[in-house]
Amino acid sequence: MYRKYIIAIIVLLLSSCEKSPDTSDGELKYYGDSFEDIGYTIAQVDNGYFIGGQFTALTRVGNIIVKEKSIKKMAVIKTGTDGNTVWKRSMGGRFPAVGTKILALEDGSVVCTGYVQDTLAPYSKNLLVVKLDADGNTILEKIFKSPGNQYGTDIINTPEGFLVLGSTDVLREPSTVYTGNAAGKKDILLVRLDNNFGSIVTPFATGFIGNDEGVAIKSAIGGGYIVVGTTDRSLPSTEQAGNNIILWRIRSDASVIEYRILGGASDEYAADIEVLTDGYLVVGNIGTEATGQLGYAWQVPSNISSETIPGDTINIELEAKIKTPFSIKAMCPYKTSLFLMAGQFSTGLSARMLIFVTDDSGNMVEGKKKVIGGTGTQAANDVISDNEDNIIAVGKNSFENNSMITLYKFRF
Amino acid sequence: MKIRYQINIRLCLLSVVLLGFWPLVAYPQEAGSCAEKLANAQALFDRGQVEQVPVMLRECLKDGFNREESLAAYKLIIQAYLFDDKLEMADSTMLAFLKKNPEYQLSPTDHSSFVHLFNNFKVKPIVQIAVHLGSNMPFVTFVTPVTTASEQSSNKYSAELLNLYTSVEARFAINRKLELNVEVGYSQLKFINEEIIKNDDVEHDFISYTESQKRLEVPVSATYSFKNFGRFTLYGRLGAGAALSFKSTAIASKASTDLNAYGILSGKELDLKDSRIPVDFFTQIGAGIKFKTPGGYFFTEIRSNFGFRNQTVRGGSTVDELRSYYGYVDDDFHLNTLNFSLGYTLLFYKPSKIQ
């Protein structure tokens, strides 16, 4: 009799052991410490992800942070596919530094570009490029010291090594309305590097007299590269004003073939570019941050000089009459012919991470939108997707003076 | 003169007659006391005038006797019917007696005829109604940790000792030792998860999460009486049940270990209605001791409910606020309780004749 009861107890207790792990909310991970840590860029490797961005390296005395001795550092983080840190490095030597774009290489190593900042006046920025092996050992770390301010915004692998897209504010002459660059105004900077970060030629700057800033570079259809950026040049000035989108088609030696300015009377800011089979998808934002931006997409033919280039705001709130401001910060291919956009939904303390899917014309795919976040300010600064259609976005989550690097992995 | 004497003689005779009837008038007045009636009925029974006994006592049985007198009266009536060969009346009176005194134990002074008839009846408790009042101590098992920490983190679940539990239980005797029980209870569960997040081996965030659940629990169980010690009985309980959650809320906070980083982040109570399963199932195991009293028993019991299901439902409306503002993500976990209760059980019997 007792044996029956014991068997019944065991059966009932064992039946309580059901486990049903569920990750349908996605995985959210934070990196960093107190104060300001921001993720700007993410790249995938076989066994995880590389995150580039900014750490604030803290100096503590007991439980007090010594703010004066806490400096920003270029953050390079290796994570597993679960988002847990495998290793992390603070780069930039003794200088404050920030990483803006990371590039995973086939051998498992990683390259990151950004800048270091002088600690003495005039606190100018210098282009920084680092390379670490798969275990986080520094292979190369190079600061391209130069007058004025230079920083890297994107980097791609080339047959000769790397091509860094950056920005410089050095005077370029002859400085006229149509040529050169005024001192203190931004020019795009192209730096050709060999595999050891040696400069192949003198870094090449181009742009107009005002501000021209490249944000992304890709291999172009038909060879060479295509750069997208923001310019305060209007062409024609009768139809355009404020900031506009600029496309440069460049040769493999980084010399400019042609450029094209897109936009209208409003301010437009470039965010990213992807290569289509017969052209390019350019995304950016229209309007100013202060008044509220909306994401914008242009379908650019491979011949960027074509007469008309269609573009429109991206409607991510199909039913809403009053649209919530949102901005796009990055884009990547998704599945076979779709694209993922990462950015920020709403503004200020209501700002949330935004990820959504569009077709190759920039039209949002209905139901494929994710807005996540809570009290505080969140943003997605970069996004990738893997072969299993996982979506991995990186950005920041901030409240008061604390900001953390955020990785959010999920699937639609 | 002759007429005067005649009147006096008549008065004297009337007085004598009245005086002669005095005891007859006084007798019924004393017989109105139920105690006296019982004594007289006993006297009649002893004299063999058994047929008058039931009539004499019937009215008093309704509301005139104390407990001892009532017992004696029932016994007398039953014996009277038995002697008078009115067996059906004896049966129905025994039934009435047992309904009123279901826990009656035979005494050595009981008449053999009464004992014989008594043994032809059985008295079984048809239902026992128990009321529990106690406290739950929740604990979690099968925890699959989920954290926003990308490096080291540690967390610890704890619970408050006082969580109200109250219930009403119906118990049905299967046999002398085994009972089947159905219970409906109100249960409060409050537990805390404290998480410490590290960066470079330095603790820098402390997250506190307190969840409260209010639920209706409906266990069905069997209790088995193992051993008696006088009026004490040890018993064990085994069962299963359902728990219907009707309110789940959480309060969270996050604090930095750095004194000049950021203040304590806290906010309003969060409604977890869409982040918790609405119905859980559990197994129940426990043991208790009961103390017999007339008509029922006091008991104290300790038992544990082991939840079957993962409590966490992903995709709830509070997920974003919890993980973005507080850095907290629900673990997958099963919710269990250790329950301590005191109570009283009322017994309801149904006597019947053994066929």
Interface residues (C-beta under 8 A of the other chain):
Chain A: Y5 A8 I9 L12 L13 S15 S16 C17 E18 K19 S20 P21 D22 T23 S24 D25 L28 K29 Y30 Y31 G32 D33 S34 F35 L58 R60 N63 I64 I65 K67 I77 T79 G83 N84 T85 R352 I372 G373 G374 T375 G376 Q378 N397 F399 E400 N401 N402 M404 L407
Chain B: T141 F142 T144 V146 T148 A149 S150 E151 I197 N199 D200 V202 H204 Y224 L238 A240 S256 T257 D258 L259 N260 A261 Y262 G263 L265 G267 F282 T283 I285 F306 G307 F308 R309 N310 T312 V313 R314 G315 V319 D320 E321 L322 R323 S324 Y325 Y326 G327 V329 D332 H334
